[in-house]
Amino acid sequence: MSLIVNHLEQYTFEAQTRNHVIHCDQPATSGGADHGMTPTEIFVAALGLSIGVYIEHFCRARNLPGEKFSIHLDWELEENPTRVSKITACIHLPHEIPERYREALRHAAESCPLEHTLKAAPKIEVQIG
């Protein structure tokens, strides 16, 4: 699997994979033009999106109403080195889920590939080409 990140101007970048493109930028207060989410926001959003896919799969497999739910994510930063130190994901379902499924739903959400990746950090190798 691969994708390409291209520098467009100042702090504006685009990431391309398959037929899809997302844009990334810094807010104006940080010298950017605010053309997109910051890398950290995209990182947290990716986790929320991954959780969402697993919630949808869980609900479909059990014929539970799962449409139109939302996931609210909050995160904290630490310094030295700067990093995301905590992410809280709160799932908001517009329909009542039977109590017997609630713990299993939470477990399904915690089983998404990005959560597993964060718990067993991948080796990151940076090369100059």
RAGIGI-V427750 format. One record per backbone hydrogen bond with DSSP energy under -1.0 kcal/mol. NH is the residue of the N-H (numbers start at 1). CO is the residue of the C=O. E is the energy in kcal/mol with one decimal. If there is no record, write none. Layout:
nh->NH co->CO e->E
nh->NH co->CO e->E
This chain:
nh->4 co->16 e->-2.4
nh->6 co->14 e->-2.9
nh->8 co->12 e->-2.9
nh->9 co->12 e->-1.3
nh->12 co->9 e->-3.9
nh->13 co->24 e->-2.7
nh->14 co->6 e->-2.2
nh->15 co->22 e->-2.6
nh->16 co->4 e->-3.0
nh->17 co->20 e->-2.0
nh->20 co->17 e->-2.7
nh->22 co->15 e->-2.0
nh->24 co->13 e->-2.6
nh->25 co->37 e->-1.7
nh->30 co->27 e->-1.9
nh->31 co->28 e->-1.8
nh->32 co->27 e->-2.2
nh->34 co->26 e->-2.1
nh->42 co->38 e->-2.5
nh->43 co->39 e->-2.4
nh->44 co->40 e->-2.4
nh->45 co->41 e->-2.8
nh->46 co->42 e->-2.7
nh->47 co->43 e->-1.5
nh->48 co->44 e->-2.2
nh->49 co->45 e->-2.9
nh->50 co->46 e->-2.3
nh->51 co->47 e->-2.5
nh->52 co->48 e->-2.3
nh->53 co->49 e->-2.0
nh->54 co->50 e->-1.7
nh->55 co->51 e->-2.2
nh->56 co->52 e->-2.6
nh->57 co->53 e->-2.3
nh->58 co->54 e->-2.2
nh->59 co->55 e->-2.7
nh->60 co->56 e->-2.6
nh->61 co->57 e->-2.3
nh->63 co->60 e->-1.2
nh->64 co->59 e->-2.8
nh->70 co->92 e->-2.5
nh->72 co->90 e->-2.8
nh->74 co->88 e->-2.3
nh->76 co->86 e->-2.3
nh->78 co->83 e->-2.6
nh->83 co->78 e->-2.1
nh->85 co->76 e->-2.6
nh->86 co->76 e->-1.2
nh->88 co->74 e->-2.9
nh->90 co->72 e->-2.8
nh->92 co->70 e->-3.4
nh->101 co->98 e->-2.3
nh->102 co->99 e->-1.1
nh->105 co->101 e->-2.6
nh->106 co->102 e->-2.1
nh->107 co->103 e->-2.4
nh->108 co->104 e->-2.4
nh->109 co->105 e->-2.4
nh->110 co->106 e->-2.0
nh->111 co->108 e->-1.3
nh->112 co->109 e->-1.0
nh->116 co->112 e->-2.0
nh->117 co->113 e->-2.3
nh->118 co->114 e->-2.3
nh->119 co->115 e->-1.9
nh->120 co->116 e->-1.6
